Every structure is written in structure tokens, then in C-alpha cells.
Amino acid sequence: MSADSVLRAAKSVVVIDWPSRDVPESLVRAGYAVVVKGGPGPDTYARWDAKGGVVATHPPGGPPAHADLVYAYRPLAELSAVLAIAQIVGAGSVWLHLDQPSVAEIRTAQEVVEAAGLTLVVDSEIAARADALSPGAAEGRAPDA
């Protein structure tokens, strides 16, 4: 499944770290339900949303009951922790933003993620791809409220 197909199919995203605030903000503005994991504890998930074009965060709590996609800007050595979160939220896809991964690293990640029954995307452009999808473009995704 292509990166754009994964984004079109998703309605909700858990974000685990990011290279810039643009990642969760772009996802929110594109109409995704976004929950950010902000630390190592079990109650460090904060919901982000947009009202009137302003992105707001809400107090930390536990993980969402469900998310379609888990995005992670973490080293490949932390893949098992990312997969654990994906399984907790029932995600169907994992999006890894890896800095200059080798072909072998991508292959290893693919094998591990697919063995867990999930789809893998390795791409550093989730914010740009989300921006390219106009708000509400994916059928059924809620527009900014």
C-alpha cells in the first residue's frame, strides 16, 4: 500500500515524536483525529484538534480507544515499542520516519511490521503528504470544526 493510500484510508493517527511541530499540526489541519504520545508513561497521550484554524492541545491522558495509523519519528531500535502502541490502539498501519535508512533497515522493519499483521510506510514526508490532501478529501474524514 502506498503512503498516500495509507493516509487516505486513515481517519485517526497516534503521533510518537516528530521532527517538527508541523507533523501533528498538518495532520490536524488535514482533518485527522490526532493524539500525540508525549512521553514514556502510560498517561502521556494528548489529543490535538483545530478550531477556527488554531491548533489546540488537550490535557494528557491514556491512549485512544482506536487509531488507524501510528506515526513514529523514533530510531529503528524502538520499533518493538512502536508496534506495541500500534497493537494497543488497533492500528492497521505504522508510518516510520527514519533518517536515511539503509535498504537492509527498511527490509528488516518491513519483515517485523508485516509479521505483526500491519502495513508499513517508511517516508519522511507525512506533513507534506497530509497538506496535499485537502481537508475532508478522504471520504468520511471530519473537516475542521
Protein Blocks (a to p, Z undefined) as FASTA:
>chain_A
ZZklmmmmpmbdcdehjfbfklmmmmmmnopacdddfbfbfklcccdddeehiacddddd
dddfbdfbdcddddfklmmmmmmmmmmnopabdcdddehiafklmmmmmmmmmmnopacd
ddfklmmmmmmpcghkaghiacdZZ
